[in-house]
Amino acid sequence: MGRHPGRHSGDPTVMGKKPLTGATWQKGALFSVLLVVIVSLTALSAITFEVSKQTITVPEGDSTTIGIRLSSAPLSTTRARINWIAGDTDISILGNSRLTFDANNWSQYQYVTLAAATDDDHDSGSAVLRIHRIAGDPVPYKDITAIEEERVGNCVSLPSGWNLISMPIDPDDPSPEAVFDEVDPLYLYSYNGTGYDSSVSAKLNTVAAMGGYWLYLSEPTKICAEGDPLKGAQSVTLSSAGWHMIGVPYRVSWGAGTAGGSGPPPPPGMMGTYIPIMGRGLEEGPAGSITVIKDGQTESLADAVTAGWIYGTVWKYSSAEGAYSTMGISDGKALVPWTGYWVLTYADNVKFVFSESSGSQISPSPPPPPTVWKARSHVMISPPAPPTLPHGGLPWSDLLGFTNIPNPITDIHTTTFIVKGKAANMVEAVKVEIYDLAGALVYESGEVAGTSLAWHTDNNSGEYLANGVYQYMMYAKVQGEWVASDIKLVLILR
């Protein structure tokens, strides 16, 4: 049998293929390395910065936090920083602005504190802040917008939704319609110890300086009150034990010392990933102070807490977050004008006295006997939450609208039920019930988050309904309670 060309041991060709030379091996190895690099870079290029809020509101003379994290795990430890880029210079970053992400913490928000300094204008400025990578995996920069929430002088700019406010002004005309003449219709509420009085029911007919109020706004509004700003010594007396809504005449420290100290606490549930941020106060110099008087005895704020007269924490409400946050006397924070606060008293006729001077205005007094503390410790450790918002009293027929599009349903099987109106931003979820003309329930959607839901003209068994007229009721969930529409009609005409 003769030899076949290329089959003998000395022929480098095997089965018609040429062997890989040294140069070819190098090219193949280089190609593999490049492929790995390309794949890795492609994966890395997908990593982005994510923020807890794209647009963030910062109260003037106060601070707030924003959370920053990565969209996916980095291959190496990645460091980033947030910087002011352009816009209103009153908006700044307090304390630590550097962030470090690795394979273990990339999905957890790290919080940075933003502040808005007090200024003399009546305009809400804004600034662009940029999050950019400084080491580690390549991550494209991300810009966010910070908007100053005006709190100065006789004017304040308030966002839409519920606002817990107070007047640092003695109004010339204390009627609600005169104080809030920019707001129409006016939905203003004050707490009377057991429930709410409202401007809608005419039970609330006077707006008092340093009183706390719920104000509902269908759109962002700038409020400017006519009157004299409060100065010098001021006071407010809380006649009965329980919850009270109050305000302050000017910046005062809730606790001892100045309004400086560490940054605000993290949002609930984030304590494990929060890194405390140390920084200066929101404005130079100390804030004013508070003393407390009861039955002719005057105590510092801290001693009034120890004596069991008041609880040492106040609550304020964030319109943007739709939630409360708290401030304790050991936090070194300031209460600010135009903001309303919930305070809890354990005794009748407790009087708060405000001074523009910093520090305690009285000599320290010894703590009360241990029996006093023990008697009140069960309520001072964990008090109930403040009363709920007065949403039940709003005229929902004016604020919410229910509809479905299209109606009639013709050449398609789907219609969308939608909640509209001035209070649509308060809606947490919706649901719908479909009835035939005899009143029998043929379909119910269940709870769907948001302000709309789609229905495909099917019944509860998944079968398409016959052409004809059907009745429906739509429901909107607002702060945990369901608001119902009137009975409406929908026509199926395919």
Secondary structure as a PSIPRED ss2 file (coil, helix, strand):
# PSIPRED VFORMAT (PSIPRED V4.0)

   1 M C   1.000  0.000  0.000
   2 G C   1.000  0.000  0.000
   3 R C   1.000  0.000  0.000
   4 H C   1.000  0.000  0.000
   5 P C   1.000  0.000  0.000
   6 G C   1.000  0.000  0.000
   7 R C   1.000  0.000  0.000
   8 H C   1.000  0.000  0.000
   9 S C   1.000  0.000  0.000
  10 G C   1.000  0.000  0.000
  11 D C   1.000  0.000  0.000
  12 P C   1.000  0.000  0.000
  13 T C   1.000  0.000  0.000
  14 V E   0.000  0.000  1.000
  15 M C   1.000  0.000  0.000
  16 G C   1.000  0.000  0.000
  17 K E   0.000  0.000  1.000
  18 K C   1.000  0.000  0.000
  19 P C   1.000  0.000  0.000
  20 L C   1.000  0.000  0.000
  21 T C   1.000  0.000  0.000
  22 G H   0.000  1.000  0.000
  23 A H   0.000  1.000  0.000
  24 T H   0.000  1.000  0.000
  25 W H   0.000  1.000  0.000
  26 Q H   0.000  1.000  0.000
  27 K H   0.000  1.000  0.000
  28 G H   0.000  1.000  0.000
  29 A H   0.000  1.000  0.000
  30 L H   0.000  1.000  0.000
  31 F H   0.000  1.000  0.000
  32 S H   0.000  1.000  0.000
  33 V H   0.000  1.000  0.000
  34 L H   0.000  1.000  0.000
  35 L H   0.000  1.000  0.000
  36 V H   0.000  1.000  0.000
  37 V H   0.000  1.000  0.000
  38 I H   0.000  1.000  0.000
  39 V H   0.000  1.000  0.000
  40 S H   0.000  1.000  0.000
  41 L H   0.000  1.000  0.000
  42 T H   0.000  1.000  0.000
  43 A H   0.000  1.000  0.000
  44 L H   0.000  1.000  0.000
  45 S H   0.000  1.000  0.000
  46 A C   1.000  0.000  0.000
  47 I C   1.000  0.000  0.000
  48 T C   1.000  0.000  0.000
  49 F E   0.000  0.000  1.000
  50 E E   0.000  0.000  1.000
  51 V E   0.000  0.000  1.000
  52 S C   1.000  0.000  0.000
  53 K C   1.000  0.000  0.000
  54 Q C   1.000  0.000  0.000
  55 T E   0.000  0.000  1.000
  56 I E   0.000  0.000  1.000
  57 T E   0.000  0.000  1.000
  58 V E   0.000  0.000  1.000
  59 P E   0.000  0.000  1.000
  60 E E   0.000  0.000  1.000
  61 G C   1.000  0.000  0.000
  62 D E   0.000  0.000  1.000
  63 S E   0.000  0.000  1.000
  64 T E   0.000  0.000  1.000
  65 T E   0.000  0.000  1.000
  66 I E   0.000  0.000  1.000
  67 G E   0.000  0.000  1.000
  68 I E   0.000  0.000  1.000
  69 R E   0.000  0.000  1.000
  70 L E   0.000  0.000  1.000
  71 S C   1.000  0.000  0.000
  72 S C   1.000  0.000  0.000
  73 A C   1.000  0.000  0.000
  74 P C   1.000  0.000  0.000
  75 L C   1.000  0.000  0.000
  76 S C   1.000  0.000  0.000
  77 T C   1.000  0.000  0.000
  78 T E   0.000  0.000  1.000
  79 R E   0.000  0.000  1.000
  80 A E   0.000  0.000  1.000
  81 R E   0.000  0.000  1.000
  82 I E   0.000  0.000  1.000
  83 N E   0.000  0.000  1.000
  84 W E   0.000  0.000  1.000
  85 I E   0.000  0.000  1.000
  86 A E   0.000  0.000  1.000
  87 G E   0.000  0.000  1.000
  88 D C   1.000  0.000  0.000
  89 T C   1.000  0.000  0.000
  90 D C   1.000  0.000  0.000
  91 I E   0.000  0.000  1.000
  92 S E   0.000  0.000  1.000
  93 I E   0.000  0.000  1.000
  94 L E   0.000  0.000  1.000
  95 G C   1.000  0.000  0.000
  96 N C   1.000  0.000  0.000
  97 S C   1.000  0.000  0.000
  98 R E   0.000  0.000  1.000
  99 L E   0.000  0.000  1.000
 100 T E   0.000  0.000  1.000
 101 F E   0.000  0.000  1.000
 102 D C   1.000  0.000  0.000
 103 A C   1.000  0.000  0.000
 104 N C   1.000  0.000  0.000
 105 N C   1.000  0.000  0.000
 106 W C   1.000  0.000  0.000
 107 S C   1.000  0.000  0.000
 108 Q C   1.000  0.000  0.000
 109 Y C   1.000  0.000  0.000
 110 Q E   0.000  0.000  1.000
 111 Y E   0.000  0.000  1.000
 112 V E   0.000  0.000  1.000
 113 T E   0.000  0.000  1.000
 114 L E   0.000  0.000  1.000
 115 A E   0.000  0.000  1.000
 116 A E   0.000  0.000  1.000
 117 A C   1.000  0.000  0.000
 118 T C   1.000  0.000  0.000
 119 D C   1.000  0.000  0.000
 120 D C   1.000  0.000  0.000
 121 D C   1.000  0.000  0.000
 122 H C   1.000  0.000  0.000
 123 D C   1.000  0.000  0.000
 124 S C   1.000  0.000  0.000
 125 G C   1.000  0.000  0.000
 126 S E   0.000  0.000  1.000
 127 A E   0.000  0.000  1.000
 128 V E   0.000  0.000  1.000
 129 L E   0.000  0.000  1.000
 130 R E   0.000  0.000  1.000
 131 I E   0.000  0.000  1.000
 132 H E   0.000  0.000  1.000
 133 R E   0.000  0.000  1.000
 134 I E   0.000  0.000  1.000
 135 A E   0.000  0.000  1.000
 136 G C   1.000  0.000  0.000
 137 D C   1.000  0.000  0.000
 138 P C   1.000  0.000  0.000
 139 V C   1.000  0.000  0.000
 140 P C   1.000  0.000  0.000
 141 Y C   1.000  0.000  0.000
 142 K E   0.000  0.000  1.000
 143 D E   0.000  0.000  1.000
 144 I E   0.000  0.000  1.000
 145 T E   0.000  0.000  1.000
 146 A E   0.000  0.000  1.000
 147 I E   0.000  0.000  1.000
 148 E E   0.000  0.000  1.000
 149 E E   0.000  0.000  1.000
 150 E C   1.000  0.000  0.000
 151 R E   0.000  0.000  1.000
 152 V E   0.000  0.000  1.000
 153 G C   1.000  0.000  0.000
 154 N C   1.000  0.000  0.000
 155 C E   0.000  0.000  1.000
 156 V E   0.000  0.000  1.000
 157 S E   0.000  0.000  1.000
 158 L E   0.000  0.000  1.000
 159 P C   1.000  0.000  0.000
 160 S C   1.000  0.000  0.000
 161 G E   0.000  0.000  1.000
 162 W E   0.000  0.000  1.000
 163 N E   0.000  0.000  1.000
 164 L E   0.000  0.000  1.000
 165 I E   0.000  0.000  1.000
 166 S E   0.000  0.000  1.000
 167 M C   1.000  0.000  0.000
 168 P C   1.000  0.000  0.000
 169 I E   0.000  0.000  1.000
 170 D E   0.000  0.000  1.000
 171 P E   0.000  0.000  1.000
 172 D C   1.000  0.000  0.000
 173 D C   1.000  0.000  0.000
 174 P C   1.000  0.000  0.000
 175 S C   1.000  0.000  0.000
 176 P H   0.000  1.000  0.000
 177 E H   0.000  1.000  0.000
 178 A H   0.000  1.000  0.000
 179 V H   0.000  1.000  0.000
 180 F C   1.000  0.000  0.000
 181 D C   1.000  0.000  0.000
 182 E C   1.000  0.000  0.000
 183 V C   1.000  0.000  0.000
 184 D C   1.000  0.000  0.000
 185 P C   1.000  0.000  0.000
 186 L C   1.000  0.000  0.000
 187 Y E   0.000  0.000  1.000
 188 L E   0.000  0.000  1.000
 189 Y E   0.000  0.000  1.000
 190 S E   0.000  0.000  1.000
 191 Y E   0.000  0.000  1.000
 192 N C   1.000  0.000  0.000
 193 G C   1.000  0.000  0.000
 194 T C   1.000  0.000  0.000
 195 G C   1.000  0.000  0.000
 196 Y E   0.000  0.000  1.000
 197 D E   0.000  0.000  1.000
 198 S E   0.000  0.000  1.000
 199 S C   1.000  0.000  0.000
 200 V C   1.000  0.000  0.000
 201 S C   1.000  0.000  0.000
 202 A C   1.000  0.000  0.000
 203 K C   1.000  0.000  0.000
 204 L C   1.000  0.000  0.000
 205 N C   1.000  0.000  0.000
 206 T C   1.000  0.000  0.000
 207 V C   1.000  0.000  0.000
 208 A C   1.000  0.000  0.000
 209 A C   1.000  0.000  0.000
 210 M C   1.000  0.000  0.000
 211 G E   0.000  0.000  1.000
 212 G E   0.000  0.000  1.000
 213 Y E   0.000  0.000  1.000
 214 W E   0.000  0.000  1.000
 215 L E   0.000  0.000  1.000
 216 Y E   0.000  0.000  1.000
 217 L E   0.000  0.000  1.000
 218 S C   1.000  0.000  0.000
 219 E C   1.000  0.000  0.000
 220 P C   1.000  0.000  0.000
 221 T E   0.000  0.000  1.000
 222 K E   0.000  0.000  1.000
 223 I E   0.000  0.000  1.000
 224 C E   0.000  0.000  1.000
 225 A C   1.000  0.000  0.000
 226 E C   1.000  0.000  0.000
 227 G E   0.000  0.000  1.000
 228 D E   0.000  0.000  1.000
 229 P E   0.000  0.000  1.000
 230 L C   1.000  0.000  0.000
 231 K C   1.000  0.000  0.000
 232 G C   1.000  0.000  0.000
 233 A C   1.000  0.000  0.000
 234 Q E   0.000  0.000  1.000
 235 S E   0.000  0.000  1.000
 236 V E   0.000  0.000  1.000
 237 T E   0.000  0.000  1.000
 238 L E   0.000  0.000  1.000
 239 S C   1.000  0.000  0.000
 240 S C   1.000  0.000  0.000
 241 A C   1.000  0.000  0.000
 242 G E   0.000  0.000  1.000
 243 W E   0.000  0.000  1.000
 244 H E   0.000  0.000  1.000
 245 M E   0.000  0.000  1.000
 246 I E   0.000  0.000  1.000
 247 G C   1.000  0.000  0.000
 248 V C   1.000  0.000  0.000
 249 P C   1.000  0.000  0.000
 250 Y C   1.000  0.000  0.000
 251 R C   1.000  0.000  0.000
 252 V E   0.000  0.000  1.000
 253 S E   0.000  0.000  1.000
 254 W C   1.000  0.000  0.000
 255 G C   1.000  0.000  0.000
 256 A C   1.000  0.000  0.000
 257 G C   1.000  0.000  0.000
 258 T C   1.000  0.000  0.000
 259 A C   1.000  0.000  0.000
 260 G C   1.000  0.000  0.000
 261 G E   0.000  0.000  1.000
 262 S E   0.000  0.000  1.000
 263 G C   1.000  0.000  0.000
 264 P C   1.000  0.000  0.000
 265 P C   1.000  0.000  0.000
 266 P C   1.000  0.000  0.000
 267 P C   1.000  0.000  0.000
 268 P C   1.000  0.000  0.000
 269 G C   1.000  0.000  0.000
 270 M C   1.000  0.000  0.000
 271 M H   0.000  1.000  0.000
 272 G H   0.000  1.000  0.000
 273 T H   0.000  1.000  0.000
 274 Y C   1.000  0.000  0.000
 275 I C   1.000  0.000  0.000
 276 P C   1.000  0.000  0.000
 277 I C   1.000  0.000  0.000
 278 M E   0.000  0.000  1.000
 279 G E   0.000  0.000  1.000
 280 R C   1.000  0.000  0.000
 281 G C   1.000  0.000  0.000
 282 L C   1.000  0.000  0.000
 283 E C   1.000  0.000  0.000
 284 E C   1.000  0.000  0.000
 285 G C   1.000  0.000  0.000
 286 P C   1.000  0.000  0.000
 287 A C   1.000  0.000  0.000
 288 G E   0.000  0.000  1.000
 289 S E   0.000  0.000  1.000
 290 I E   0.000  0.000  1.000
 291 T E   0.000  0.000  1.000
 292 V E   0.000  0.000  1.000
 293 I E   0.000  0.000  1.000
 294 K E   0.000  0.000  1.000
 295 D C   1.000  0.000  0.000
 296 G C   1.000  0.000  0.000
 297 Q E   0.000  0.000  1.000
 298 T E   0.000  0.000  1.000
 299 E E   0.000  0.000  1.000
 300 S E   0.000  0.000  1.000
 301 L H   0.000  1.000  0.000
 302 A H   0.000  1.000  0.000
 303 D H   0.000  1.000  0.000
 304 A H   0.000  1.000  0.000
 305 V H   0.000  1.000  0.000
 306 T H   0.000  1.000  0.000
 307 A C   1.000  0.000  0.000
 308 G C   1.000  0.000  0.000
 309 W C   1.000  0.000  0.000
 310 I E   0.000  0.000  1.000
 311 Y C   1.000  0.000  0.000
 312 G C   1.000  0.000  0.000
 313 T E   0.000  0.000  1.000
 314 V E   0.000  0.000  1.000
 315 W E   0.000  0.000  1.000
 316 K E   0.000  0.000  1.000
 317 Y E   0.000  0.000  1.000
 318 S E   0.000  0.000  1.000
 319 S C   1.000  0.000  0.000
 320 A C   1.000  0.000  0.000
 321 E C   1.000  0.000  0.000
 322 G C   1.000  0.000  0.000
 323 A E   0.000  0.000  1.000
 324 Y E   0.000  0.000  1.000
 325 S E   0.000  0.000  1.000
 326 T E   0.000  0.000  1.000
 327 M E   0.000  0.000  1.000
 328 G E   0.000  0.000  1.000
 329 I C   1.000  0.000  0.000
 330 S C   1.000  0.000  0.000
 331 D C   1.000  0.000  0.000
 332 G C   1.000  0.000  0.000
 333 K C   1.000  0.000  0.000
 334 A E   0.000  0.000  1.000
 335 L E   0.000  0.000  1.000
 336 V C   1.000  0.000  0.000
 337 P C   1.000  0.000  0.000
 338 W C   1.000  0.000  0.000
 339 T E   0.000  0.000  1.000
 340 G C   1.000  0.000  0.000
 341 Y E   0.000  0.000  1.000
 342 W E   0.000  0.000  1.000
 343 V E   0.000  0.000  1.000
 344 L E   0.000  0.000  1.000
 345 T E   0.000  0.000  1.000
 346 Y C   1.000  0.000  0.000
 347 A C   1.000  0.000  0.000
 348 D C   1.000  0.000  0.000
 349 N C   1.000  0.000  0.000
 350 V E   0.000  0.000  1.000
 351 K E   0.000  0.000  1.000
 352 F E   0.000  0.000  1.000
 353 V E   0.000  0.000  1.000
 354 F E   0.000  0.000  1.000
 355 S E   0.000  0.000  1.000
 356 E C   1.000  0.000  0.000
 357 S C   1.000  0.000  0.000
 358 S C   1.000  0.000  0.000
 359 G C   1.000  0.000  0.000
 360 S C   1.000  0.000  0.000
 361 Q C   1.000  0.000  0.000
 362 I C   1.000  0.000  0.000
 363 S C   1.000  0.000  0.000
 364 P C   1.000  0.000  0.000
 365 S C   1.000  0.000  0.000
 366 P C   1.000  0.000  0.000
 367 P C   1.000  0.000  0.000
 368 P C   1.000  0.000  0.000
 369 P C   1.000  0.000  0.000
 370 P H   0.000  1.000  0.000
 371 T H   0.000  1.000  0.000
 372 V H   0.000  1.000  0.000
 373 W H   0.000  1.000  0.000
 374 K H   0.000  1.000  0.000
 375 A H   0.000  1.000  0.000
 376 R H   0.000  1.000  0.000
 377 S H   0.000  1.000  0.000
 378 H H   0.000  1.000  0.000
 379 V H   0.000  1.000  0.000
 380 M H   0.000  1.000  0.000
 381 I C   1.000  0.000  0.000
 382 S C   1.000  0.000  0.000
 383 P C   1.000  0.000  0.000
 384 P C   1.000  0.000  0.000
 385 A C   1.000  0.000  0.000
 386 P C   1.000  0.000  0.000
 387 P C   1.000  0.000  0.000
 388 T C   1.000  0.000  0.000
 389 L C   1.000  0.000  0.000
 390 P C   1.000  0.000  0.000
 391 H H   0.000  1.000  0.000
 392 G H   0.000  1.000  0.000
 393 G H   0.000  1.000  0.000
 394 L C   1.000  0.000  0.000
 395 P C   1.000  0.000  0.000
 396 W H   0.000  1.000  0.000
 397 S H   0.000  1.000  0.000
 398 D H   0.000  1.000  0.000
 399 L H   0.000  1.000  0.000
 400 L C   1.000  0.000  0.000
 401 G E   0.000  0.000  1.000
 402 F E   0.000  0.000  1.000
 403 T E   0.000  0.000  1.000
 404 N E   0.000  0.000  1.000
 405 I E   0.000  0.000  1.000
 406 P C   1.000  0.000  0.000
 407 N C   1.000  0.000  0.000
 408 P C   1.000  0.000  0.000
 409 I E   0.000  0.000  1.000
 410 T C   1.000  0.000  0.000
 411 D C   1.000  0.000  0.000
 412 I C   1.000  0.000  0.000
 413 H C   1.000  0.000  0.000
 414 T C   1.000  0.000  0.000
 415 T E   0.000  0.000  1.000
 416 T E   0.000  0.000  1.000
 417 F E   0.000  0.000  1.000
 418 I E   0.000  0.000  1.000
 419 V E   0.000  0.000  1.000
 420 K E   0.000  0.000  1.000
 421 G C   1.000  0.000  0.000
 422 K C   1.000  0.000  0.000
 423 A C   1.000  0.000  0.000
 424 A H   0.000  1.000  0.000
 425 N H   0.000  1.000  0.000
 426 M H   0.000  1.000  0.000
 427 V E   0.000  0.000  1.000
 428 E E   0.000  0.000  1.000
 429 A E   0.000  0.000  1.000
 430 V E   0.000  0.000  1.000
 431 K E   0.000  0.000  1.000
 432 V E   0.000  0.000  1.000
 433 E E   0.000  0.000  1.000
 434 I E   0.000  0.000  1.000
 435 Y E   0.000  0.000  1.000
 436 D C   1.000  0.000  0.000
 437 L C   1.000  0.000  0.000
 438 A C   1.000  0.000  0.000
 439 G C   1.000  0.000  0.000
 440 A C   1.000  0.000  0.000
 441 L E   0.000  0.000  1.000
 442 V E   0.000  0.000  1.000
 443 Y E   0.000  0.000  1.000
 444 E E   0.000  0.000  1.000
 445 S C   1.000  0.000  0.000
 446 G C   1.000  0.000  0.000
 447 E C   1.000  0.000  0.000
 448 V E   0.000  0.000  1.000
 449 A E   0.000  0.000  1.000
 450 G C   1.000  0.000  0.000
 451 T C   1.000  0.000  0.000
 452 S E   0.000  0.000  1.000
 453 L E   0.000  0.000  1.000
 454 A E   0.000  0.000  1.000
 455 W E   0.000  0.000  1.000
 456 H C   1.000  0.000  0.000
 457 T C   1.000  0.000  0.000
 458 D E   0.000  0.000  1.000
 459 N C   1.000  0.000  0.000
 460 N C   1.000  0.000  0.000
 461 S C   1.000  0.000  0.000
 462 G C   1.000  0.000  0.000
 463 E C   1.000  0.000  0.000
 464 Y E   0.000  0.000  1.000
 465 L C   1.000  0.000  0.000
 466 A C   1.000  0.000  0.000
 467 N C   1.000  0.000  0.000
 468 G E   0.000  0.000  1.000
 469 V E   0.000  0.000  1.000
 470 Y E   0.000  0.000  1.000
 471 Q E   0.000  0.000  1.000
 472 Y E   0.000  0.000  1.000
 473 M E   0.000  0.000  1.000
 474 M E   0.000  0.000  1.000
 475 Y E   0.000  0.000  1.000
 476 A E   0.000  0.000  1.000
 477 K E   0.000  0.000  1.000
 478 V E   0.000  0.000  1.000
 479 Q C   1.000  0.000  0.000
 480 G C   1.000  0.000  0.000
 481 E E   0.000  0.000  1.000
 482 W E   0.000  0.000  1.000
 483 V E   0.000  0.000  1.000
 484 A E   0.000  0.000  1.000
 485 S C   1.000  0.000  0.000
 486 D C   1.000  0.000  0.000
 487 I C   1.000  0.000  0.000
 488 K E   0.000  0.000  1.000
 489 L E   0.000  0.000  1.000
 490 V E   0.000  0.000  1.000
 491 L E   0.000  0.000  1.000
 492 I E   0.000  0.000  1.000
 493 L C   1.000  0.000  0.000
 494 R C   1.000  0.000  0.000
